[in-house]
Amino acid sequence: MSLFIRPRRLPDTTEGGADRDGGPAASEETAGGTPPVVAPPGWFGWRHRWPRTARGVTVGTTVLAGALVLFALLVPNRVERLEVSAFVRLPAEGILLATLLLALPSRWRRIAAVVSGVLLGLLTVLKFVDMGFYQVLARPFDLVLDWILLDDATDFVRESFGRGGQVLAVAGVIALFVALLVLMTLATVRLTGLMVRHRPVAVRTTLVLGVAWITCVTLGVQVTGVPVATKGTAEMLGNRVEQVRAGLRDARVFEKEAAVDAFADTPPDQLFTGLRGKDVLFTFIESYGRVAIDDPAMAGPVDAALKDGTRRLEDAGFASRSGWLESPVTGAGSWLAHSTFLSGLWIKNQQRYRSLTTSDRMTLTKYFRKAGGWRTVGIVPGVRRAWPEGEFFGLDHIYDSEHLGYHGPYFSWTPVPDQFSLEAFERLEHGEADREPIMAEIILASSHNPWSPVARMIDWDDLGDGSVFHGIKKEGTDPKEVWKDPEKVRTEYRRAIEYSLSSLTGWVERYGDENTVLVFLGDHQPVPTVTAGSTSRDVPVTIVAKDPEVLDRVADWNWTDGLKPAPDAPRWAMDEFRDRFMTAYGPRGGGSAAPAP
């Protein structure tokens, strides 16, 4: 009688000695010659217990892996481009990556799969960061110059939504970052294993996709206006490499620009001869951009506020002229605009700002100090911590949010309402008896994003220590609710601009005199949610004075009468203002000033 022994079925293996479930392949025998114990496939052998479920999980996981990789390759880096058509495309990068992985030998293939997964994860993170930057700054993230802005972003979240909101936001960002790197790497490794196990099919599929991509490019095939064949990721990375190169070159370019100063050798007694004895106030209105005046949805109320301000100032004996300046930034970056306006240099990024504030470049404020005859002060309610750069601007004294005497609430990001800031300036400096003329840099912050809640005008005599604003804040809107609807955001922005304008014109009407010279302007346009696709970086700029000789000196600027610049009023780059202003109010001024150097 023959003895038949049923042979033991060995597990199928894949490349690298792994069985179908990803575990190590069993050997024929152990070192002692005894039959090996085969580990049950899957966790606790669940794949054998529920084979259909196991197959569904395997297929589903593979499909999700493919979708994740395609998402990384096809997702745009701008929110407004997140459409279905953006994902119905053939990415050249994916086809080339598949070809590379199939061509590499086993050892290098595993390394390439892991590295590719990590890079795809980082690429996806960069695209998400770009989305945020486009939503706020209308430009992509700069890999060289923008890292410091991430810290500013966390501060903004804390100041707008509290410490809890900041912790949740930071924790969410970190979790998303780690998850993207891990999941993208696992997805790439899984798809690589699938291609290797089915090499003939994978090779044919890659070849067909490559031919299809070339055909679509040649014929210009599109779906709803979007090309089917794309190499957008490669183009994005190419642009980013060029951006890095430009950032590294920019330091040398800026050094040459900063070395030129047309007034560096001007004697002190020849500076601002047309403003001697005047109080000169350079006032920035946060986010006061051209959109507030030109956008049909805002133009009516803002136009009414500007006309009312013009009329009230005229009744008080003041005249005004207005034009346009092009800001170096949009959406945010106020300090870059302020330093551009004051230094006469185009400060478009943080690298230039650092170079400027560590140099001996003369600013408008420094030139007033050099000229003598003015006390130079800063009213900067948006500053809530050490500001070493403040010393660079040549101010004798700086009043930040902690030194204005305000005991009211924050209005979201804004520490001090504009009306109170201006009243504090009157109490601390302008209203002092027997004082010398003042040159002040005043930054009005009530129109700072997120514009909710917004303060409202009250009687100047009722301001007190600001406690009255507790009740006013309760009447305002909730930023979390406002930001769910872009139209509500735009409405609150418009109301904030009206409040800032009313505060400023109200102060001039109440406290201004024949020696008051006010220059006020916006620092930049608001975020794209408000500008609604506008690419303009224009901001209004206005000069107000009671003494007619002050405005006579800028007669050749051809600015518009009143607080509202005409659509075709002159438009200069913001860095041109310093030299034009110093020329107009120097010895050669008086209506026949030569063009600025």
Secondary structure as UniProt FT lines:
FT   STRAND          13..14
FT   TURN            15..17
FT   STRAND          18..19
FT   TURN            20..21
FT   TURN            31..32
FT   TURN            41..42
FT   HELIX           43..45
FT   HELIX           46..49
FT   HELIX           51..74
FT   HELIX           79..81
FT   HELIX           84..87
FT   STRAND          90..91
FT   HELIX           92..103
FT   HELIX           106..137
FT   TURN            143..145
FT   HELIX           147..197
FT   HELIX           199..219
FT   STRAND          222..223
FT   TURN            224..225
FT   STRAND          226..227
FT   STRAND          229..230
FT   HELIX           232..258
FT   TURN            262..265
FT   HELIX           268..270
FT   HELIX           273..275
FT   TURN            276..277
FT   STRAND          279..285
FT   TURN            286..287
FT   HELIX           291..294
FT   HELIX           296..315
FT   TURN            316..317
FT   STRAND          319..326
FT   HELIX           334..343
FT   HELIX           350..357
FT   HELIX           364..371
FT   STRAND          375..380
FT   TURN            381..382
FT   HELIX           388..393
FT   STRAND          397..400
FT   HELIX           401..403
FT   TURN            412..413
FT   HELIX           418..425
FT   HELIX           426..430
FT   TURN            433..434
FT   STRAND          438..444
FT   TURN            446..447
FT   TURN            449..450
FT   HELIX           460..462
FT   TURN            464..465
FT   TURN            467..468
FT   HELIX           469..475
FT   HELIX           479..482
FT   TURN            483..484
FT   HELIX           486..511
FT   TURN            514..515
FT   STRAND          516..522
FT   HELIX           528..531
FT   TURN            532..533
FT   STRAND          538..545
FT   HELIX           548..552
FT   TURN            553..554
FT   HELIX           555..557
FT   STRAND          560..561
FT   TURN            567..568
FT   STRAND          571..573
FT   HELIX           574..576
FT   HELIX           577..584
FT   TURN            587..588
//
